[in-house]
Amino acid sequence: MLAWLALAALATLTHDHLPAPRWLLIHVFLLGAVTNAIVTWTEHFAIALLRRGEPSPWVRPVRLAALNTGVAAVLYGATYGPVRLGIAGAALVVGVIGWHVAILVSWSRRALGGRFAHVVAWYIGAGAALVTGGTLGGLMLAAWPPGTSSTRLQAAHVHVNLLGWVGLAVLGTLFTLWPTVLRTQVAEGSGVIARRSLRLAVPGLAVTVGGFLGGARWVAVAGLLLYAAAAALALVPFLRTARRRPPHTPAAWMLAAGTAWFVVAVLADLSVVATRPADQVAHGIEPLVPFTLVGFAGQTLLGALTFLLPVVLGGGPAALKRNAALLERGWIIRLAVVNVAVPLIALPVPGRVSLIAWGFVVAALAAFVLLAAVTVGRARGPRVSPTVGGVAVGLLATAVAVALALSDGRGVTPAAKLAVQDNGAGVRTVEVTLANMRIMPGTIEAAPGTRLVLRVTNRDAQQHDLRLATGQRTPMLGAGQTATLELPPLAGPIDGWCTVPGHRAAGMTMRIDVKGTGRAPESGMDHSGRTDHMATAPGVLNLAAPMSPGWRPYDATLRPASGGTEHRMEIHAVRKDIEVAPGVRQRMWTFGGTVPGPVLRGKVGDVFTITLVNDDTMGHGIDFHAGSLAPDVPMRTIRPGEHLTYRFRAEHAGAWLYHCSTMPMLQHIANGMYGAVIIDPPNLAPVDREYVLVQGELYLGQPGGTEQVSKMRDGRPDAWMFNGTAAGYDHAPMTARPGERVRVWVVAAGPASGTAFHIVGAQFDTVYKEGAYLLRPGQGDGASQVLDLAAAQGGFVETAFPEPGHYPFVDHDMRHGEAGAHGIFEVTR
Amino acid sequence: MTWWSVIRFLHVTSAALWVGGQLTVSLVVLPLARRLLDTGQRARVLREVGRRFGMFTGAFFLPVQVSTGIAMAVHKGVTWESLTYPGYGRTLSAKLLLFVLVMVAATVHGWANGRGMAVFARSMAIAALVGSVGIVLLATALPVT
């Protein structure tokens, strides 16, 4: 347990370098330290309270090993993959706790009714909560069942684990631990209160979880209110005891502070849950989680350990007193520091303040771990000979110094104001800035033998890094972060670039030249992949070839808008291999795993609440043309693993494009990140069939690679696609019957070319383009042959096929039509 | 051969005397004293050895080391800022850090001996010795210029 606590302190210190900082931090602490503590102590107390004998000697080591194997698997599997390892770990943890609960249940059934048997019922409730919460966590890792909203799962997972597993275990323990710590009698009637409040708390939690999973905000609020009432009732004996005997020991103060923050956390949580829809709760309680961890769970754990560790170590009253004195050293400062820091962690204070607050918390935690380690070592550990001890201390100091000397500047260091600077050692420091798809300066010239130190700062909103052809690289830098690269003495020219997919091709390159032999960066490797030869699609792709077995076309059928005026959807940005032309698979960047992304449909005035989850390894954003709002926040780029909520009211009708809003958009759109939002014009007449076609360009090759991007820049697609597959509807025709009214919505995603949409053999009697009817039936004798759309425009056409047959639909710009923007209407009786 | 060679000579020689002195006391004087002298004599001899070595440290070693070290750093153009640079700067600052730690350990050793905490004092002395060897290691790692 101490080891996990130390790991938590370490993880906090190094969290900038970890792949999933917050998640790992929270789970190292909760799954590692807190869960081990709860399992150990609940069993310990259950034995004491039910007057049981010790379990078989093999039980504890096996359970401890299984639990910690599971925890390690969860932490490693979810952070570094494979995810299956994490899921297996979650299953193992759930199994171990289930086993623990089963033991507790069988004990309390057979118990002779000790005076405090009711406490064990709380432990059983807590264990059941973790079994639920752990299962939810495993489901989140597995992304199963498909289609469930991960934000709702997350909200339920957080609540049941924090309020259930941690909350119930702590509240239950306080019934007896609190009077013990205060060295006084258990308050009268606390047994009855314990039984009653548990009967409220468990259903309360169950209702809360059900409310979150079902997306019913008020159900969740009702459940939480029930839980809060139960907690308030359970704390009545706590207050009575405290009034009779005020806290006077360090452990008591820590427990009191922890309990106070628990009350604050439950109230704050209630207000968060009550003021936002269920889908946004997970996001809303994010700042509350570290607050609860430190203020409540952490302090309670430390308070309990401060009291229990000397008791467990034993060794007679004198040793107990000495151990306690050592553990309590500096407790007033530690207590004050932590409790000043706790609110700063949750409140929106400047980054520096919250950093200092975290520093205090970590220092207090580290101090406790150190004191506890010394206490345990003194009570249990073997004496170390002065020679061995001295050598160990000396070697440790030397190792730290050597590590400092060898640190190569890959660590992220605070930004400093430093321009180009020479110093005596032939070292030259150059400030390098990453911003706006450029690396500044683009060229650095230095004399042969110069030892360059590059201080690389990311001044952009999205992530960048700098990699040199020598293999040296900075870590991936967030906005405002700086890292230093130290180069060996300069011998020849070195190229550098950003490794985020597409950024190198978009121009994020630099070059270090040896003075006197310099060449402009334009003559470097940037152009090596470029040729002047026009690679036109027919020469490359065989559109008449059969599609691969198992290929299914993107369903072009447009379903009517759902009845409600609110539309919610969660869209995941993911990379996926898609068959983009017969027999040709391409790694696409997608919204929701399809190109185009999911089609949204509604009426004028409808509200759309979209949660974008970034499951990719690069930044993405989203821009809905159907809504009108300030782009700053909703269209921002989110990093891998983050999510954002984009809410807009569709004020106007039209066939609207949505697309990724992250630069370079040319690449994000050309690689597939687009889709359509259909907002019906008022009084839109029903038709027999409705289809939607989103036309886009296809660029084959390594996504974001130099070659692919130069094709995008030159506007030389390998093919054009309707709904993500070139000539896909040639192989899986769309259907209609003679005389039926057919409406085809068309959106041109580009990124470069528009469309001249035409159905061979048919004439349009209705044309709607960019929010207005160009033609309606009954307006004279005219008809239309083409719906012309520029990139990002949309509209629809209506027609009725006169007789059975095969009616091709094309982009009548024949360069496009013959290179994939082609499909067939199969009209049969 | 310039005056700077003399300064460097002083720096290296003084360091060699200090590390060598510690090694001699730990590996030669202490075992022999344990074997050849009775308890009372041993305590007196060792106390005197310690006091002398402490005097050598305070009166000669530290002033020479610090003054020649600073002089060479200034001459070489080392700035506070350059101490954070990877390579030479960081190696030098690591060496300085370890030097401070060793001096702290040596001071604690003297203080603990005076208070009769013999075991703790001994472990601090050995830590100082190992750390001093570590300083030599870092000194050899400083790139030659």
Interface residues (C-beta under 8 A of the other chain):
Chain A: P386 T387 G389 G390 V391 V393 G394 L395 A397 T398 V400 A401 V402 L404 A405 L406 S407 D408 G409 T413 A416 L418 N423 G424 A425 G426 V427 T429 R451 V453 T484 E486
Chain B: K76 G77 V78 T79 E81 S82 T84 Y85 P86 G87 Y88 G89 R90 T91 S93 A94 K95 L97 L98 L101 V102 A105 V119 F120 R122 S123 M124 A125 I126 A127 A128 L129 V130 G131 V133 G134 L137 L138 A141 P143 T145
